[in-house]
Amino acid sequence: MRSVRARAAIGATLVVAVSLVAAGLAVLSVLRTNLIDQADLQAEVAAREVAGQLALDTAYADLDLDDEEDHPVQVTDEEGRVVFVSKGLRAISGTGSAGVSPVPSASVGATPSPGDDDDDGDDDDGGGSGRPERGEVSSDDPDFSDGTATVDGKQADYRFAAVEATTPAGLTLTVHAGAPLAAEQEAVNTVRGAMLTGLPLLLAVVAGVTWLVTRRALRPVEGIRREMAAITASEDLARRVPEPGSRDEIAALARTTNETLTALEASVERQRRFVADASHELRSPIASLRTQLEVAEAHPELLDLPGAVADTVRLQVLAADLLLLARLDAGEKPGAARLEAGALVREEVSQRTGDRIPVTVEVAEDAAYEVNGSRGQLVRVIGNLLDNAQRHAEDRVTVQVAADGSGVRVEVRDDGAGVPEDERERIFERFVRLDDARSRDDGGAGLGLAIARDVAARHGGTLTVHRAPEGGAAFRLWLPRAA
């Protein structure tokens, strides 16, 4: 039952079984109803034929009975006494009569004459009792009942129809004529037997076909599972699961799985490069600091204290950058504080006392540019952009805050050499330096712009680089306005 194939086969078999049983019961019910209706019609025709003859004052002995064996007839009077039975009828049930033997009469075999009637001067038309008038057969629908009859020593089930007729003498008689139910029973039993015989075979076929079709449909899933198990065991993320040629859900699953593997491979590769680059960046200041400390231990007078402090600061900054990148990669969400971008820029610029080039701030005094986010992270972005501009500017660094559509634009411009167009995306990668010849002390670790873009993305914004009107680089930070 843990197998999808088994559950699908059992489920399909149960559904088909319930459907077939319900359909079979409905078919049997309809068939039985139709056959009983036919028997009712035959019994009514036979009863009305006899009743018509009695209404015409035909003597019992002269009644013309067609097929007495298949349509036994019993006639009763108003008191329920049997006055006539067809030839060979020995026992009957279901008609409500007291028996099958005709009552003794001086005119047995003949319709009583009007003089023998016991109506004692009552109205002859019988209108008050709902009975048919003299010499007529009742036009009402006959009463039908189920019963048995023994004809020529053979007992069988019959469907009886009761029809009233009034003789010319005013005697009301009830004719019970039967139609055999043997054909109905045989037909129903035959159909039932065929259904009971064919149902297990059909259910076996349904179960088998469902099992085979499900196994064939799930075969690609098994291939995907085996390949994923092999990838997990080998840790080779370059492998991909097989994609079936069909355009169904399994093919979509395979494609999505391969896309996930591609993203996972890229993420792992990015993490590997990150670890390697971080180790490389950390090795230089650590080696430099160790060398200075070893020299100072042997020759205290040669200690380069400013250099040691600079290497320590560089290590501290690099460690902070790596920690922030790790938090961003882990999906840390920024805060939801409401901040004014113009005030944030002014505050950051006012605290930068050691800049090589003064920073010009362009913010409208009467405008409010409010955004939601983390104050510390956004200050870090602005600081990183200003640090980058200070390293490359010649005489001028400008920060402009303005509205831009549904958001706020913070643009940092310089008049340096700018960024080549084919390098404008690469500079946002981690540990990337366009000028590999310059010293690491002047150029940093190459994490500032990567951190700035990641923070912008976490805040629902963007960070792009363009050519500034001054000829250098223009870094545009766009953030959505606060609601």
Secondary structure by P-SEA (a helix, b strand, c coil): cccaaaaaaaaaaaaaaaaaaaaaaaaaaaaaaaaaaaaaaaaaaaaaaaaaaaaaccccccccccccccbbbbbbccccccccccccccccccccccccccccccccccccccccccccccccccccccccccccccccbbbbbbbccccccbbbbbbbbbbbbbccccbbbbbbbbbbaaaaaaaaaaaaaaaaaaaaaaaaaaaaaaaaaaaaaaaaaaaaaaaaaaaaaaccccccccccccccaaaaaaaaaaaaaaaaaaaaaaaaaaaaaaaaaaaaaaaaaaaaaaaaaacccccaaaaaaaaaaaaaaaaaaaaaaaaaaabbbbbbccccaaaaaaaaaaacccccbbbbbbccccccccccccaaaaaaaaaaaaaaaaaccccbbbbbbbbcccbbbbbbbbcccccccccccccccccccccccccccccccccaaaaaaaaaaaacccccccccccccbbbbbbbbccc
